[in-house]
Amino acid sequence: MKSAKVLVLAAILSMLAVFELTAQAAALNVVKPAIADKDLVIPLSDISENAVFYPVDIDGTRLEVLVVKAPDGTIRTAFNTCQVCYGSGRGFYKQQGTVLVCQNCGNRFRMSQVEQKSGGCNPVPILAANKTVSDTSITIPKEYLIQAKAIFARWRRS
């Protein structure tokens, strides 16, 4: 009887741990409401050390932009797709703790690497030339989003 109680207690504690991890993951992967066929305007007030994901529908193709404040205080932007794995359908990132993890290959990236590295298995950077930053927002023009449609053709489809 005592061992049955221990097993029940262990099962309850395991379930609580799973719920806690799920809640932490949800808190780290904030997805904003989608917009369609227009410039993406990101309020600076939304940005923190946790990545925020902005879905955008461009002519029927779903894209996603991620934004995060790096440890040095700079704001970093990238498309939420891996430069190598985008064709797999699972080449997108989720935040786990303080890193972004590619859901296809499992490579991990520190927030300080976002927008700093291109090529290889890195989030596709959105460089300063492709966005406008004001005192209150970052704007990524629709024309630039249209150019990125090809890397999202199979996004989240496997």
Phi, psi and omega in degrees: 000319180295320180292327177295320178295321179296318178296317179297316179298317178297320179295317179296316180296322178296317180296318178298320179297319179296315179298319180297314178298320178296317179295319178296317180297318179296320180293331181273347184238067181283125178246124179278163177299146182287150171241165182224134169050046174203173176302145174267121179247119184250116177293133179298335180293343178282343195269135178215192178289346175266133180298141174242136185250131184241103176286143178221131175258119178242111179050040177089356176258127179272122176247167173213136178249138174247144182226138180207151173267120180287164180302335178276003177091352178282153180262131185242140178232147177200159170284143181277064174207147182277137182292341178258317190268002187302329181286347183282341186089346179242016181275064176224166188248148168231146177278132173231110184066238182256015181232160171260137183240125176292128184281356176262304187258346179083001177300146185242140183229132175287154179300331180292344179273341182297133179071358180259332182242138173231163185082164181064202183269068178237155171301140182291114185290147170251102188280167183305326181293344185250016179205163177240129180248127177247189178291340185238347185203167170243132178242127175249115187293148179304322182300322178288322178297321178300320180297335183270357184305323185299324182282356177248009184301325181247015187300127179056042182239021176236000000 
